[in-house]
Amino acid sequence: MKVDISGVYKVCLDGECGKELVAQLPGSLDENKIGSVDDILITDQGKGQKKAKGPIATRLTRKFSYYGKAYYKRDLSEVLSGFEDELNKRLFIKVERSRSLFLKVDGREVKALRGSLSTPYLFEITGLLKKDSTIEFICDNNYENMPRAGIIYSSTATDETQTNWNGLLGEMSLFSKESAYAQKLNIYPKGNTAEIEVVVNTDKAFKGSLVLNSEAFASKAHIELDLEGAGAFTVKTSVAFKEDVRRWDEYEGNLYSCKWSLLDSKGTELDEGTETFGVRDFGYDDEGRLTINGRRFFLRGEANCAEFPETGHAPMDVDSWLKVMEKYKFYGINCVRFHSHCPVEAAFVAGDMLGIMVQPELSHWNPNDAFIEEHSRDYYEKELKEIIKEYADHPSFVMLTLGNELGSDIAGTRAMIELVKMAKDLDDTRLFAWGSNVFYGEKGFNKDSDFYTSMGFYKDMLRATSPGMIGFLNNEYPSADHDFSKVTADIRKDYNKPIFGFEVGQYEVLPDFHELEDFKGVTTPVNLRLVKEHAEKVGILDDWDKYVEATGELSRLCYREEVESVLRTPAMSGLSLLGIQDFPGQGTALVGMMNSHLEPKKYDFAKAEKFRAFFRETLPLVLLPKYTYTDDERVEATVKIANYGKVPLEGTFKVKLVDTADQKVILEDTICENSNCKVGELTEIGTIDISLAEALGGKKAVKLEIIVSLENTDIENTYPIWVYQKEFLRDVQVPDNVYETRTFDEKAIEVLKNGGIVYFSPDSTVDAIPSSIKCQFSPDFWCADMFKEQEGSMGQLINKEHPIFKDFPTDSYSQWQWWPMANQRAFIMPQYITSIITEMDSYMYLRPMSMLFEAKCLKGKVLASSMGLHNLLEHPEARALLMNIYRYISSDEFEPEQEIDISFIQKIMLENNA
C-alpha cells in the first residue's frame, strides 16, 4: 500500500528555528518564497563561493535564496488514517529528488538505504511509525561532508542555471511491503536475449519464486529463490526475445512492459509490478563508430544545463519532459547530454517514448582537483552506482560520463579510470567515459573509456572555434570542404572507439527582449533588463530586433559549418552542441535558437525547420573550395552524401544553379542516376563542374545557390556562391573627384572645407585606427564577460538597401562573401550614428562601432571604411566592394543625410575615445 505524504510542512532554517514558517511540498524554498532577498552566493570556479548583494548583472537573479540546512516537519496522523493495518509491515519513505537529505521519525534519525543528488532517497522506517508520529526531513544544500566544490559548480546545483534550491521534489510517499519484496528489477537487452537482474529484499530466510512475462519474450521467465537469511539478494536469469521483437531506435520509441510477480513457497503473491523497457543494442563497431542496433548513426546532441527559470529546478512530470524533448526533436536533436547532472525519471521516460537518447553525467564539474577532495571518491562512486541501477531499464539511457571538464592529479586520474572500469563491469549495455572534455582535451584520450568527446586532441581542434577565436572558422579562408580527418587520424593511431565533438558552437546572439515578459517565477532577469536599459540609453533600442536577427542569422550559419565539417569527417560519430538553448548565467551566454524558457526566439533565424535543414540524419554535401568566384571561373567540387538514416539511398541526384534575385534556374543537371548510398557511410556520388561564363546574365555580380537533391524526396542541401564580373573588377582606380587617404590629414580637412569628397580608408591596424577593435567573422564565443580575451564583436548589420550595394549582392547580415572584410577592424565612434555597415557589439559594451559610414562634414562629404580594402584586393569580393564604393562616392547618388563635425573623425584617431 502507498500513501502520498506531500502537503504543508512546518519549516525552520538553520539558526532561525524560533521563526516558524510553512512550505508546500513537493517544492523548493524559492517556490514557497522562503529565504533571503538580499544575500546571493557567487560561485567562482576553483575558488569557492562569496556573498554578494543582489541583484547581479551576469545571470538571472533568485528572488529568494537560502544555503544550509532546512528542517521540514509534519504530523502524519491525518495521512495515516486508513493506513493503520500496514504499520506492522515493512515500511519505507521515498523522496524522488532532493539535496543531501536526512530523516527523523519522532526525533529518531533514520539512515537512508540509498539516495543521492541524482537518484531518489529511500528510508526504511519499519517498527518506528505510530499512528500519531511526526516526521522531519533535513535538507542540506550546503553539502556538508560531500564534495562540495564539484557539486556547487555543476549544473546540479549552480545558481547559474537551475539554482541551488533547497527542498523536496517529485514523489513523496510512504509505502508498505511484505517481509520479502522485489527491491529492483532490471532488464538488459543483449542481441536476441534479455538478461534479467532482480534484487530481492527479505528480512528472514525465504523460499519462493519470481515469474516474469512480456510480449517481447519468447516464453515466461521463472526464477526459483532459496535465500538464506535476511538481506538484499541479487538473482539473475535470461530469456530469449521473439524473432519479430520491435527494436527501440532513434526517433522510434518502441517499448514493452514486463509484468512480474514474487511468490512464496505456497504460491501466494507477495509483490508484483510492471517494468517498462526497450529492446536495443548500443555500442560501436570495429571502425570505432557509434551504433544502435548494429547500425551506424550520427549523434546530433545538445547539452541541457538545467535551465528552468520559472521553477529553478527541472520539471518532475512526464508531460513537461515530453514537451522539452519534442522541442529538441524539432531542431534535429537525437541525443540530450545532461551537462554535469542527471535528469529525473520523467526525462528518461520522455526520451524512451520519443526515441531520443540520453547521456547523464555525475553532479560533478571540477577542473582542478576532481576526486581528490575529501569525501569525493566515496560520494561519486555511490552516485554512479545508483544512477546505473536506478535508470537501467530506460533504453534512452545510452551513455554516461563522470562529469564536465574534469581535471586532477595522478591520484584523481587513477580514481577516474577505476570508476569507468567499475561502471563497465556493472552494465555493459551502455557506454561510459571518464568525462566530457577531460583536461580540455590537452592530455588526449583515456583508453578505458568507451568514447572520446572533447573540444580537441592535445593542441588540435575538434570544432570550428573556441575561446580566443582559435579554430579554422575565423582563421582560414572559408570553404565547404574542411574536415577533422587529420585530427581523427592521430587519435585513431591508438584509439579505435567513438569520437564526437564537445560543446560545439557557442555562438552568441544578442538578447531577445521579448522573453522579459515570460519571467513570472522564482528568478528575475535583471541581467537582461540592464542590457535593455543600456540599449535604450545609447539609442539603438528601436533597431534592436534588427541587431538580434543579424546576430542570430550569423550564429546559425556558423552552427551549420560546425555540423557539416563533422559530417565530412568519416571517423567522427557526431557532435554535441552548446547550444540550442540560451544559458542565462556565466556572464549571460545567449547562444541559443531558443531562449532560456526553451521557447523558439520570435525571429526568422530561430525557426526549427531552418536549423533542422542541416542538423539531420541524411544530408548531401558539396565540397566547395570557396564561396566567391569571377565569371571566368568554373565551380568544381566533389559531392558526397552523409547517410545516417535507416535505409540506403537509391535514385537520381540532381543539381540546380539558381539566381536568388529572381529564382531563375540557370542550370539543371544530373550528378548520379543510380546512386547507392549505404547506411552509415559518407559516399562520394560524383562531382559538379559548372561554368560561370553565363551566370551573370548581364549583371556585374550575382548571388547564386547550388542545390543538390535526391529526386522525389526531401533530401537536399543548398550552398550560396557569389559571382563577380572579372571585367568590372579589372581596373580598381580611385575616381578623379575623390580624395582617398589612409590618415585623416590636413589635406582631407581642406578638401571637405572646399566641398569635396573624401574617402577615408586607413589600414585596418590598431596603429592606423587607435579607437577600434579587431573583429572576427563569427559572433562572440559564449560571451565576452566569461572569456574576456575577446574584443566583443558580434558580426555586421548591413543596410542592404543602400545604393552602395547596387552591384554587391548582400543580405542584412554577414555571409561568407564578407569573410575577408569581417575579419578586419571596426571604428569605435564617439557616439552612435547611422552606418552603412554597423559592427555589432557584445551586450556587455554596446559601443558605437562601424565598418562603413557616410556623412556630410564641413562643406563636403566623407565616406569612412575601417576594412582596409586596399590590402584585400586578392579577394574578388573585396575588389567588388571597393569598386562599388568608388562608383557610389563619385556619383550623384552620394548625398549623405546625416552630418558630423570634423572632431567626430578626429576622435576615432584617438585611443579610448568611448
Beta strands, then each sheet from edge to edge (+ up, - down):
strand 1: 2-4
strand 2: 7-13
strand 3: 21-25
strand 4: 27-28
strand 5: 39-44
strand 6: 48-53
strand 7: 61-62
strand 8: 69-75
strand 9: 90-98
strand 10: 100-105
strand 11: 108-110
strand 12: 112-116
strand 13: 119-124
strand 14: 134-140
strand 15: 167-177
strand 16: 180-190
strand 17: 193-202
strand 18: 206-214
strand 19: 221-227
strand 20: 231-240
strand 21: 256-264
strand 22: 269-277
strand 23: 282-284
strand 24: 290-292
strand 25: 295-296
strand 26: 299-304
strand 27: 335-338
strand 28: 357-359
strand 29: 399-401
strand 30: 431-433
strand 31: 452-454
strand 32: 456-457
strand 33: 460-461
strand 34: 499-505
strand 35: 523-524
strand 36: 574-578
strand 37: 618-623
strand 38: 628-630
strand 39: 634-643
strand 40: 649-659
strand 41: 664-677
strand 42: 681-691
strand 43: 701-710
strand 44: 716-724
strand 45: 738-741
strand 46: 757-760
strand 47: 772-774
strand 48: 793-798
strand 49: 825-828
strand 50: 837-841
strand 51: 849-857
strand 52: 860-865
strand 53: 899-900
sheet 1: 1+ 15- 4+
sheet 2: 1+ 15- 9+ 13- 12+
sheet 3: 3+ 2- 8+ 14- 10+ 11-
sheet 4: 5+ 6-
sheet 5: 7+ 35-
sheet 6: 16+ 17- 20+
sheet 7: 19+ 18- 21+ 22-
sheet 8: 23+ 24- 25+
sheet 9: 28+ 27+ 26+ 36+ 34+ 31+
sheet 10: 29+ 30+
sheet 11: 32+ 33-
sheet 12: 37+ 39- 42+
sheet 13: 38+ 44+ 43- 40+ 41-
sheet 14: 45+ 46+ 52+ 51- 49+ 47-
sheet 15: 45+ 46+ 52+ 51- 50+ 48-
sheet 16: 45+ 46+ 52+ 51- 53-
end
